Amino acid sequence: MLGIAFDKHDRLYALETTGPGLRLTDAAAGAGRLVRVERDGSLTPIITNLTFPTALLPGKHGEFYIANCGYQCDDRSHFPPTRTSLEVGEILEVVVPGADADPD
């Protein structure tokens, strides 16, 4: 886990650099994801297929900002042949439906 944030409903979101069952040394392009940690402990994927994400910040209106491809972006050995290298990092804005609604 690389970062955590909460929405207006106090729901926890976590940014992962690798997918379930993968160690950090197994990290591969497209294995990262943003998940919501539900009250029962289960994980709900919000966005998948992230490439070496490194940071998560909440916005003012329920959106989240993710630093995607924060490392190894220019190293083609980490990218499968079917996936193009980003070559540089990027900031993604992720809007989660209902995350900006006032709590009940």
Backbone as a printed PyTorch tensor [residue, N CA C, xyz], in Angstrom:
tensor([[[  0.8480,  -1.1640,   0.0000],
         [  0.0000,   0.0000,   0.0000],
         [  0.9010,   1.2370,   0.0000]],

        [[  0.5410,   2.2010,  -0.8440],
         [  1.3600,   3.4090,  -0.9940],
         [  0.7510,   4.6510,  -0.3880]],

        [[ -0.5460,   4.6900,  -0.2930],
         [ -1.2020,   5.8780,   0.2190],
         [ -2.6190,   5.5490,   0.6170]],

        [[ -3.1530,   6.3290,   1.5460],
         [ -4.5460,   6.1740,   1.9440],
         [ -5.2200,   7.5390,   1.9400]],

        [[ -6.5350,   7.5220,   1.7890],
         [ -7.3340,   8.7480,   1.8260],
         [ -8.7530,   8.3610,   2.2240]],

        [[ -9.5190,   9.3330,   2.6770],
         [-10.9040,   9.1130,   3.0670],
         [-11.8170,  10.0130,   2.2510]],

        [[-13.0450,   9.5450,   1.9970],
         [-14.0270,  10.4050,   1.3480],
         [-14.9310,  11.0290,   2.4180]],

        [[-15.9620,  11.7620,   2.0060],
         [-16.8420,  12.4550,   2.9480],
         [-17.6840,  11.5010,   3.7860]],

        [[-17.7180,  10.2330,   3.4040],
         [-18.4460,   9.2190,   4.1640],
         [-17.5030,   8.4730,   5.1140]],

        [[-16.2710,   8.9790,   5.2360],
         [-15.2290,   8.3400,   6.0510],
         [-14.9040,   6.9350,   5.5660]],

        [[-15.0690,   6.7050,   4.2610],
         [-14.6710,   5.4220,   3.6810],
         [-13.1950,   5.5170,   3.3140]],

        [[-12.4710,   4.4600,   3.6050],
         [-11.0280,   4.4070,   3.3930],
         [-10.7040,   3.9270,   1.9810]],

        [[ -9.7790,   4.6190,   1.3200],
         [ -9.2710,   4.2300,  -0.0010],
         [ -7.7780,   3.9790,   0.1350]],

        [[ -7.2900,   2.9690,  -0.5640],
         [ -5.8660,   2.6320,  -0.5110],
         [ -5.3230,   2.4900,  -1.9230]],

        [[ -4.1200,   2.9920,  -2.1270],
         [ -3.4380,   2.8850,  -3.4120],
         [ -2.4210,   1.7480,  -3.3090]],

        [[ -2.5010,   0.8100,  -4.2370],
         [ -1.6050,  -0.3410,  -4.2530],
         [ -0.7500,  -0.3020,  -5.5120]],

        [[  0.5380,  -0.6130,  -5.3540],
         [  1.4240,  -0.6310,  -6.5160],
         [  1.3960,  -1.9790,  -7.2260]],

        [[  0.9960,  -3.0240,  -6.5050],
         [  0.8970,  -4.3550,  -7.1060],
         [ -0.4830,  -4.9230,  -6.8510]],

        [[ -0.8200,  -5.9710,  -7.5630],
         [ -2.1160,  -6.6020,  -7.4090],
         [ -2.1290,  -7.6380,  -6.3060]],

        [[ -3.3040,  -8.2250,  -6.0520],
         [ -3.4360,  -9.2460,  -5.0110],
         [ -2.4870, -10.4170,  -5.2750]],

        [[ -1.8160, -10.8550,  -4.2260],
         [ -0.9430, -12.0110,  -4.3320],
         [  0.4280, -11.7300,  -4.9220]],

        [[  0.7090, -10.4780,  -5.2740],
         [  2.0170, -10.1330,  -5.8490],
         [  2.8760,  -9.4450,  -4.8050]],

        [[  4.1500,  -9.7800,  -4.7720],
         [  5.1100,  -9.0870,  -3.9110],
         [  5.6070,  -7.8490,  -4.6560]],

        [[  6.2140,  -6.9370,  -3.9330],
         [  6.7340,  -5.7280,  -4.5680],
         [  7.7230,  -6.0770,  -5.6660]],

        [[  8.4980,  -7.1360,  -5.4670],
         [  9.4560,  -7.5250,  -6.4990],
         [  8.7650,  -8.0610,  -7.7470]],

        [[  7.4870,  -8.4090,  -7.6200],
         [  6.7110,  -8.8930,  -8.7650],
         [  5.9710,  -7.7610,  -9.4770]],

        [[  6.1650,  -6.5320,  -8.9940],
         [  5.4210,  -5.4050,  -9.5620],
         [  5.6030,  -5.3600, -11.0710]],

        [[  4.5210,  -5.1410, -11.7480],
         [  4.5480,  -5.0710, -13.1980],
         [  3.6730,  -3.9150, -13.6570]],

        [[  3.9580,  -3.4270, -14.8230],
         [  3.1430,  -2.3540, -15.3870],
         [  1.6960,  -2.8230, -15.4590]],

        [[  0.8000,  -2.0180, -14.9540],
         [ -0.6190,  -2.3440, -15.0030],
         [ -1.1310,  -3.1220, -13.8080]],

        [[ -0.2810,  -3.4200, -12.8220],
         [ -0.7180,  -4.2020, -11.6680],
         [ -1.2320,  -3.3330, -10.5210]],

        [[ -1.0530,  -2.0120, -10.6050],
         [ -1.4870,  -1.1300,  -9.5310],
         [ -2.9770,  -0.8700,  -9.5720]],

        [[ -3.5210,  -0.4500,  -8.4090],
         [ -4.9540,  -0.1490,  -8.3630],
         [ -5.2870,   0.7260,  -7.1550]],

        [[ -6.4290,   1.3880,  -7.2550],
         [ -7.0240,   2.1190,  -6.1390],
         [ -8.2110,   1.2950,  -5.6800]],

        [[ -8.2590,   0.9910,  -4.3800],
         [ -9.3580,   0.1980,  -3.8370],
         [-10.0180,   0.9500,  -2.6930]],

        [[-11.2930,   0.6450,  -2.4840],
         [-11.9950,   1.1510,  -1.2980],
         [-12.0480,  -0.0050,  -0.3020]],

        [[-11.6870,   0.2740,   0.9340],
         [-11.7470,  -0.7360,   1.9900],
         [-13.1270,  -0.6220,   2.6290]],

        [[-13.9290,  -1.6470,   2.4240],
         [-15.3000,  -1.6280,   2.9400],
         [-15.3020,  -1.9010,   4.4410]],

        [[-16.3950,  -1.5940,   5.0860],
         [-16.4940,  -1.7500,   6.5480],
         [-16.2630,  -3.1950,   6.9990]],

        [[-16.5940,  -4.1610,   6.1310],
         [-16.3840,  -5.5730,   6.4760],
         [-14.9710,  -6.0530,   6.1560]],

        [[-14.1090,  -5.1400,   5.6740],
         [-12.7320,  -5.4870,   5.3590],
         [-12.5030,  -5.8990,   3.9140]],

        [[-13.5690,  -6.0950,   3.1540],
         [-13.4080,  -6.4600,   1.7420],
         [-12.9140,  -5.2520,   0.9450]],

        [[-12.3510,  -5.5150,  -0.2220],
         [-11.8130,  -4.4670,  -1.0790],
         [-12.6520,  -4.3310,  -2.3370]],

        [[-13.0130,  -3.1110,  -2.6750],
         [-13.7270,  -2.8200,  -3.9100],
         [-12.7840,  -2.0590,  -4.8380]],

        [[-12.3920,  -2.6620,  -5.9690],
         [-11.5200,  -1.9430,  -6.9040],
         [-12.2470,  -0.7160,  -7.4770]],

        [[-11.5810,   0.4240,  -7.4360],
         [-12.1250,   1.6630,  -7.9910],
         [-11.5110,   1.9160,  -9.3590]],

        [[-10.1990,   1.7920,  -9.4450],
         [ -9.5010,   1.9070, -10.7230],
         [ -8.3720,   0.8780, -10.7130]],

        [[ -8.2230,   0.1840, -11.8200],
         [ -7.1890,  -0.8480, -11.9420],
         [ -6.2780,  -0.4920, -13.1100]],

        [[ -5.2990,  -1.3240, -13.3400],
         [ -4.4090,  -1.1650, -14.4870],
         [ -3.4990,   0.0620, -14.3590]],

        [[ -3.1850,   0.4430, -13.1120],
         [ -2.2480,   1.5430, -12.9020],
         [ -0.8280,   1.0400, -13.0770]],

        [[  0.0580,   1.9160, -13.4700],
         [  1.4490,   1.5680, -13.7320],
         [  2.3550,   2.2240, -12.7060]],

        [[  2.8530,   1.4410, -11.7600],
         [  3.7720,   1.9200, -10.7390],
         [  3.3070,   3.2360, -10.0940]],

        [[  2.0750,   3.2550,  -9.5300],
         [  1.6030,   4.4780,  -8.8740],
         [  2.4010,   4.7420,  -7.6010]],

        [[  2.5110,   6.0200,  -7.2310],
         [  3.3400,   6.3580,  -6.0720],
         [  2.6760,   7.2710,  -5.0530]],

        [[  1.5560,   7.9130,  -5.3630],
         [  0.9460,   8.8270,  -4.3930],
         [ -0.5420,   8.9570,  -4.6370]],

        [[ -1.2720,   9.2180,  -3.5350],
         [ -2.7230,   9.3950,  -3.5750],
         [ -3.0790,  10.6030,  -2.7260]],

        [[ -3.8420,  11.5300,  -3.2950],
         [ -4.3220,  12.7030,  -2.5610],
         [ -5.8140,  12.8850,  -2.8070]],

        [[ -6.5800,  13.2040,  -1.7670],
         [ -8.0020,  13.4930,  -1.9730],
         [ -8.1910,  14.9310,  -2.4390]],

        [[ -9.2190,  15.1450,  -3.2500],
         [ -9.5820,  16.4940,  -3.6750],
         [-10.7090,  17.0250,  -2.8050]],

        [[-11.1790,  18.2140,  -3.1120],
         [-12.2180,  18.8620,  -2.3080],
         [-13.6300,  18.3800,  -2.6180]],

        [[-13.8190,  17.7470,  -3.7710],
         [-15.1700,  17.4030,  -4.2110],
         [-15.3390,  15.9060,  -4.4580]],

        [[-14.6330,  15.0800,  -3.6980],
         [-14.7700,  13.6370,  -3.8190],
         [-13.8490,  12.9860,  -4.8300]],

        [[-13.0820,  13.7800,  -5.5510],
         [-12.1380,  13.2120,  -6.5130],
         [-10.8380,  12.8520,  -5.7900]],

        [[-10.0680,  11.9960,  -6.4220],
         [ -8.7520,  11.6300,  -5.9150],
         [ -7.7340,  11.8910,  -7.0150]],

        [[ -6.5310,  12.2280,  -6.6170],
         [ -5.4430,  12.4380,  -7.5650],
         [ -4.3800,  11.3750,  -7.3160]],

        [[ -3.9620,  10.7100,  -8.3890],
         [ -2.9910,   9.6300,  -8.2950],
         [ -1.7820,   9.9710,  -9.1450]],

        [[ -0.5930,   9.8640,  -8.5460],
         [  0.6400,   9.9690,  -9.3160],
         [  0.8770,   8.5880,  -9.9240]],

        [[  0.7160,   8.4860, -11.2280],
         [  0.8400,   7.2170, -11.9420],
         [  2.1830,   7.1800, -12.6600]],

        [[  2.8000,   6.0300, -12.6630],
         [  4.1060,   5.8120, -13.2850],
         [  5.1570,   6.6920, -12.6170]],

        [[  5.2350,   6.5510, -11.3000],
         [  6.1650,   7.3490, -10.5220],
         [  7.5930,   6.8470, -10.5560]],

        [[  7.8120,   5.6490, -11.0590],
         [  9.1680,   5.1160, -11.1820],
         [  9.1930,   4.0760, -12.2950]],

        [[ 10.3410,   3.8220, -12.8360],
         [ 10.5780,   2.8320, -13.8810],
         [  9.7740,   3.0830, -15.1660]],

        [[  9.3260,   4.2980, -15.3650],
         [  8.4990,   4.6070, -16.5350],
         [  9.2620,   4.4640, -17.8440]],

        [[ 10.5480,   4.7360, -17.8030],
         [ 11.3260,   4.7020, -19.0450],
         [ 12.0980,   3.3910, -19.2240]],

        [[ 11.8420,   2.4080, -18.3480],
         [ 12.5260,   1.1240, -18.4350],
         [ 11.5940,   0.0970, -19.0710]],

        [[ 11.7580,  -0.1410, -20.3630],
         [ 10.8620,  -1.0410, -21.1100],
         [ 10.8710,  -2.4690, -20.5790]],

        [[ 11.8890,  -2.8720, -19.8260],
         [ 11.9440,  -4.2500, -19.3370],
         [ 10.8180,  -4.5510, -18.3610]],

        [[ 10.1970,  -3.5300, -17.7840],
         [  9.0990,  -3.7210, -16.8400],
         [  7.7320,  -3.6940, -17.5140]],

        [[  7.7000,  -3.4480, -18.8050],
         [  6.4400,  -3.3410, -19.5210],
         [  6.2580,  -4.5360, -20.4440]],

        [[  5.1020,  -5.1950, -20.3860],
         [  4.8680,  -6.2820, -21.3370],
         [  4.8240,  -5.7250, -22.7620]],

        [[  5.1040,  -6.5600, -23.7560],
         [  5.1380,  -6.0760, -25.1460],
         [  3.8490,  -5.4010, -25.5940]],

        [[  2.7210,  -5.7920, -25.0090],
         [  1.4380,  -5.2250, -25.4220],
         [  1.1370,  -3.8820, -24.7800]],

        [[  1.9610,  -3.4600, -23.8360],
         [  1.7040,  -2.1930, -23.1300],
         [  2.8180,  -1.2070, -23.4350]],

        [[  2.4390,  -0.0250, -23.8350],
         [  3.4420,   0.9880, -24.1420],
         [  3.9300,   1.6480, -22.8600]],

        [[  5.1800,   2.0120, -22.8420],
         [  5.7650,   2.7190, -21.7190],
         [  5.2380,   4.1470, -21.7270]],

        [[  4.9610,   4.6720, -20.5340],
         [  4.5270,   6.0610, -20.4440],
         [  5.7000,   7.0150, -20.6130]],

        [[  6.9120,   6.5340, -20.3670],
         [  8.1580,   7.2900, -20.4560],
         [  8.2730,   8.3770, -19.3960]],

        [[  7.1850,   8.9710, -18.9920],
         [  7.1870,   9.9570, -17.9100],
         [  5.9510,   9.7150, -17.0550]],

        [[  5.9800,  10.2330, -15.8470],
         [  4.8310,  10.0830, -14.9580],
         [  3.6710,  10.9680, -15.3730]],

        [[  2.5400,  10.7370, -14.7290],
         [  1.3390,  11.5270, -15.0000],
         [  0.5020,  11.6180, -13.7330]],

        [[ -0.3320,  12.6270, -13.6520],
         [ -1.2760,  12.7800, -12.5600],
         [ -2.6560,  12.4600, -13.1110]],

        [[ -3.3250,  11.4870, -12.4770],
         [ -4.6700,  11.0980, -12.8870],
         [ -5.6840,  11.6630, -11.9060]],

        [[ -6.7920,  12.1630, -12.4200],
         [ -7.9140,  12.5580, -11.5790],
         [ -8.9410,  11.4410, -11.6570]],

        [[ -9.3180,  10.9040, -10.5080],
         [-10.2830,   9.8140, -10.4470],
         [-11.5050,  10.3040,  -9.6900]],

        [[-12.6540,  10.2620, -10.3370],
         [-13.9110,  10.6690,  -9.7140],
         [-14.6400,   9.4050,  -9.2780]],

        [[-14.9710,   9.3340,  -7.9930],
         [-15.6830,   8.1890,  -7.4460],
         [-17.1330,   8.6090,  -7.2320]],

        [[-18.0890,   8.0100,  -7.9470],
         [-19.4940,   8.3880,  -7.7820],
         [-19.9320,   8.2760,  -6.3190]],

        [[-20.5520,   9.3390,  -5.8140],
         [-21.0550,   9.3450,  -4.4560],
         [-20.0500,   9.7450,  -3.4030]],

        [[-18.7750,   9.8510,  -3.7490],
         [-17.7520,  10.1850,  -2.7510],
         [-17.8700,  11.6310,  -2.2910]],

        [[-18.4990,  12.4880,  -3.1040],
         [-18.6000,  13.8890,  -2.7260],
         [-19.9270,  14.2370,  -2.0700]],

        [[-20.8540,  13.2760,  -1.9960],
         [-22.1660,  13.5410,  -1.3910],
         [-22.0160,  13.7580,   0.0960]],

        [[-22.8530,  14.6290,   0.6450],
         [-22.7990,  14.8500,   2.0890],
         [-23.2160,  13.5690,   2.7960]],

        [[-22.5300,  13.2210,   3.8830],
         [-22.8910,  12.0100,   4.6330],
         [-24.3150,  12.0830,   5.1490]],

        [[-24.9490,  10.9280,   5.2320],
         [-26.3320,  10.8810,   5.7510],
         [-26.3950,  11.1460,   7.2220]]])
